[in-house]
Each structure stands twice: as structure tokens, then as C-alpha cells.
Amino acid sequence: MEAAFAAPADVVSWLVAVQAQDYLGSLWAVGLRMQEASEASVEQAIAERRIVRTWPMRGTLHLVGAADVRWLQRLLAPRVLAANAARIKRDYGLDESVFKRCRKVVEKTLRDGEPITRNALYQVLDAANIATANQRGIHITGQLAHERLICGGPREGRQPTFVLLDAWLPPTPVKSRDEALAELALRYIRSRGPATAQDFAWWSGLTVKDAQAAFASVHALVRQETIDGKVFWLAPEAELARKPRKSVHLLPPFDEYLVGYKDRSAAVDPAFNRQVIGINGLVGASIVIDGRIVGTWKRSLGPDRVDLAWTLFRDLTKTERSAVDVVVRRYGRFLGRTAKIAEGPR
């Protein structure tokens, strides 16, 4: 997790997808992997249509490179839609007849290519006698995004917006399913290896069978290492470190360092797993030292400063504390604010 990239789109392309249900956290997930970044520069990449916020996998919002949106959704969205169909029909009354009406209304509303806020889109749907209350709206927009009709546009104030996907992004080549599986597997291994096929299946939402077949299809381009009976895949040039590299990172909620794997034991001590990853699947913001989570943090944002309250799982050395101060100041620069740590409980 080195700060090696010059542009937001380079980060997102390398990672393929960056979980983004926590929007502000996802901006920092991109920024912390860049040589120099600001929150505004990551949002500018969204406004410039270089990266897109949409639902490509696991039924969860992600940032995705503009060139990757369509083939990822063609590969991964059908399984999500099939798994959700009965539930959203039962719980929200959303069936194909309703979605047919939604598509017609949304296409007409967004046909000029201009972004419209989520609330404004809900009002249009409500006016067409398609109720959006009680979470129906988010399920409607999620469905239409999975179908590649719409995607997220740039924020308007604090409001997310939607645009027609085909009006927002230029056409991209269509990949066969085998081509898409191979590309996804190769890019996952290069960006997140060493990892197992089970990690890949979890992250992508593919079946384990498909994940294993995808890994096998690129076996000549990567390498394998067996540790404690588990087969790990990694890029040929990657080093399988026996000792973690000296580093300190301030991770946002749902960072790919954790959500990119099914097995997080290499990063999280089982004794603190529940404090980092809640029973509802929420992944907290965390402090990483030498590859291991040593605490969690929350922020309080003011006009010109941001205060971070941390909860540590162990005492820090003076050297570690100094290193954390450095990354906290970097986070402040990213936000254009002064950042300080307000001590929290052990």
C-alpha cells in the first residue's frame, strides 16, 4: 500500500474497484495511495468522468475506472440481480413491471446527459406514482445502475447525483465472459496478492468455482506460494514478505486493505476483530503499523480543522507515535484542514 500513484484514476484502475458506500472515506482511500492528493482532486476526477461511483459488485457502491464500468457489471451484476430479485419484490413491491416504468421515467429525465440529484430524481419518480419512500428509492437506483442504465455523477453540494451511463461515458469494447474473468483475476492478483481464490471470490462476488477457474486461466502470468497448506497467488515480481515492511497508514472505513480479502487475520488480531469489523459487516477506520491494525479512529470535522479520536489496541512507541502524527498531518492536508489527534480510550 505505497503512495505510488500520480492521479486518482491510476489508483482506481490499479485496484479495479474501491468500495465507496462511505463516500468521503473512499476519497481518502484513493488519496492515501497517491504521491500528493487533495479531496478536491479526487472529486475532480469524478467530475471529469475518469472515475465513476456505481454498483459493480457485491451489491455495494464502488469507485471504478471509466473504462472498466461496463465489462465489470456485465460480468458481476447478473448474479447480484438474481440474488436480490425475490427479496426486493417481497419487501418493497419492486418487480419487473415496476422497473419497466422506472426505466422509462429515468431515461426521459436524464436524456440530456446532465446530472440530477438523488432527491430530485426521487421526486420525479414519486410524481410518476412510483413511490421512493421506505428505501424503495435506493433499491430502484441500485437496480438501474446494475443494469447499466445509470451511474453516479459528481456531487452537487452534499447530494449524490445520477446520470445516464451511456450519455456520461463513451462506449468501451465488449469482453467475453472468459476474457473478463481472466482480466479481473489478473488485476486482482497484481494489486492485492498474495491472496487466495477464496479471497477473490469474496471480493468479486463470484462463486468459488468461477474464482478458481479465473485464477487457473492466468496461472502462466502469476505465481503461487503454499503457506500452512493454503495456496496464495501473487504477481511474479511481488515479494512474499516474511516480515512486514515498516510503514504507518491511516485507513478510512471499508478500505480495500481489509475488504479486499475474506481472511483478514494477517491484518487484524482475532482478539480485536469485532472492534474493527462489526457484526453488521461495517468495517471501521483503522490505524495500521507494519501491516497490522493497532487501533481505530473517528473524525470530527470543523471549518478549518479535523480532530481524530483514536482507540488503541496497544501502546505505541515514541517512534510509532511520531509516525502516526506524520500521517495524521498528511490526512489534514488532504482535507485542506489542520488535523490533530484527540486521545481516546485504550
N, C-alpha and C positions, 0 to 999 in steps of 0.2 A: 504494500500500500504506500508506494512512494509518490511524492508530489512531482510527477514527471511530465505532466501534460501542459500544453500551452493554451488550449482552447477548451471550452465546455463540451463542444461536440466531440472532441477527441476522447475525453473521459468516457462519455456516454457510449460512444461507438466501441471503445475497448471493452467496457463492461457489458455491452449488448443492451442491458436494461438496468435501470436504477430505481429501486422501489420508491414510490413518491406519494403514498397516501398522506404522509406528513409533508406537505408541500415545502415549507420553509426548511425542514430538515433535509429534504432532497437537494435543495440548492447548495447547502453546505457539504453534502455527500460528494457533490461534483467539485466544489471549490477546494476542499481539503486535498484533493488529488491533483491540483494544478500548481504550477510554479508560483503564480500570482493570480489572485482572483478576487472578485467582489460579488456580492449578492446581485447587484445590478447587472454585472456582465453575464451571469448565468441566465438571468431573466431576459437579457437582450438576445441571447442565443435562441430562446423560445420565440420571442417576437420576430426574429429573423428566419424562423422556420427551419433552423438547423437541428433542433431537438424538439420533441413533441411529448406532451403528457397525455397518456391514454392507458387503456386496459389491454396489454398484450398477453398476459399470462396470469394464471392462478386467480383470476377474477379480481386482481389488485392493480391499482394505479402505479404506473412506472414512467420514468423519462426514457425515451427511446430515440435513437438517431433517425432522422427523416427518411433515410434510405432503407431502414430496417422495419418500419412500422407494418407495412402490408404483408411481407412474407412471414414475419413473426406471427401476426394474427391469423393468417391463413393456416399456419401450422398448429397453433396452440389454442385459438379461440373456440373451435368447434367442440372440443371436449368440455370446456367451461360452460358453454351454452347448453349442451346436452345435460350436464350435471345439474344445472340450475333451473331448467325449464319447468319441471313438476313443482318445485318449491315456490317459484315466483307466481305460478298460476294459482296454486293453492292459497298462498299467504297474501298475495297482492292483486289477484284477479288479472294478471298480465298474461294473455295468451296471444297466439299469432294474429287473431283478428284485431286485438288492441294495438299490437306492434305495427300492423299494416297501416292503421290510421296514424300512428305516431310518425312513421317514416314519411308519409305524405305531408303532414304538417311541418315537420322539421326541415325537410328538403325545400319546401316553399319558403320557409322563414330564413334559411341560411343560404339561399341560392346565389346571393350577390357576393358571397365569399367573405363578408365582414364578420368578425367575432360578435357574439351576443352573450351577455352574462347568463349564468345559470338561472338566476331568479327571473330574468326576462324571458328565458326560454320556457321556464315552468309556467309563467303567466300566459304565454301563447298556447301552451298545451291545455291549461285549465280553461281558457276561453273557447277551445275546441271541444270542451266536455270530456277531456282526458285528465282525470284527477292526478295531481302530483304529490298530494299530501301523504303523510304517514309513510315516508320513504319510497313511495312509488316513483317519484321523480328520479332519484338516483339509480333505481333499477332500470328505468326506461333509458336514461342516458348511457348507463353501462352496457345495456343490450345493444343499443345502436352503435356504440363505439366498438364493441366486439365484432359487430357485423361490418365494420369499416365504413360506416356511413358518416360518422362524426369523429372528431378528436378534440382534445383541449387546445385552446388558443392562449394568447398571453393574458395575464391577469388584468382586470380593469379595477384599479384600486385594490381592494382585498378580495374581490369577487373573481372566481374562476370563470372562464368563458369557453364557449364551444364554437367550432367551425365545421363546415363540410370538409371531410378529409380530401376528397378529390379536387375541391376548389383551393385547398390550403397547400397541398403538396403536389409536386409534379409526379407523373407516372414513373413506376420503377419496374424492372424486369420481374417476371413471374418465375419462381423457382419450383421445381418438382418437390414432392414431399421428401424424397431421399436427399436431394440437394440441400433442402432447408434443414433437415435433421443433421446432416454432416457439418454444415456451416455452424449451426448452433452449438453442436458438441465441440468443435474445434475451438471456437471463440470462448466458450465456457472454460475449457481446459487451459487455454493460454492465459486467461485473465484471472482464474480462480484456483488453478491447480497448485499443489496436489489436492485432488478431490476424487470421490468415488462415484460410481454410476448412480448409487442411491442419493448422493448429494445432488447430482444433476437432475434426477427425476423429481426430487422435492422442489428444487428451484424453478424448473421449467414447467412443472405440472404434467409432464409426460408420464406414461406408465414406466415402471422399472424395465420392462421388456423392451420398450422403444428406446429408453435411455441406454441400455446395454448395447442394443444394435447400433445406435448412433455412435457410441464410443468405438465399437468394433470397426465401424466404417472408416474411421480416421486413425486407426492404430499405427499405420505406417508414418504418420506425421507427428506422433507424440510418443511418449514412453511411459512405461509402467514401473511402479515400485510396490513391493509387497511388504507391509509392516503389520506385525501382530496378526497375520492371517488375512488382512484386508488389502485389496488391490487399489492403489492410488494411481491416478493418471495425471501427468504434468507435461508441460512443453519440453522439448529436447534441451533447450538452453537453460531451463529453470534449475535452480539449486534446491535440493531437498535438505533444508537446514536441520541439523540435529540440535542446534541451539538457536533460539530466536534472535533475530537481528535487533540490535539496540535501537529502540525507537519509542516515541510517545505520540499518541494520537487522541484527539477529542472527537469521538464519533457521534453523529446525530442519531435520532431514533430510526430504527429499521435500516441501519446501514448494511450494505452488501457484505461487509466483513462477517456479519453474523447470518443474515437471511439468505446468503448465497449457499448455505450448507444445511443439510439435515442434521448432521452430527456436529455440534458446536463445542464439544468437550476440549478441543485443542485451544480454544479461546476462553472458555468460561469454566471456572472451577465448579463442579456439581453442587458444592455447598452454597454457592451464590446464584445458581441458575435461575431460581424463581425471582430473585431481585432484579435480574436483567431481562428475563423473558417471562412475562406474566402468564397466568393460566388461560387468559383470553387471546394469547398469541401476540400481544403487544410487546415490541422489542424496544427497550429503553435506550436513551442516550447514555453513552458509556465512555470511560477513560481507559485507554489501552497502553500498557507499558510492556515493552519487549514481547508483544504478541498476546498478552493475557489481559483480560478485563480486571481492573483493580478497583473499580468504583463506577457509580452512576452520577449523572448531573442533570440539573434542570436550570432553565434560564428565566430571568425576569428582565423584560425589555423596557427601557426608558427612552426618552427622546434622543439622548446623546450617549447613553451608556447601557451596558448589559451586565447584569450580575449573575454569576453562576453559583448555585448551591450544590455542593457535592456530597455524596455519601460514599466513604471509602471502605473497602473490604480489608485493608491492611494499612499499616503506617507506611509513609513514603520516606525515603532517604532525602537528605538535603539536595542531592543531585537530581533525584527524580522530581522533587517539588519545583526546582528551578526549571526543569524541562517542561513540566506541566504549565508553569507560568508563561513560558515562551509560546506554547500552542494556544493558550487562552488569549494572549495578546494578538496572535495571528487571527483567531476567530473574531476578535473585536474589529480588526482591520477589515476583514471580510464584510462585516456588517456596517462599517463606517462609524463605529462607536468605540468608546473605551470599555474594555472588558476586565472584570475583576472577579475573583473567587470569594464568595461569602461562605465561610466554613460551615459545613453541615455535620450531622452525626456520623460516628464511626459505624 
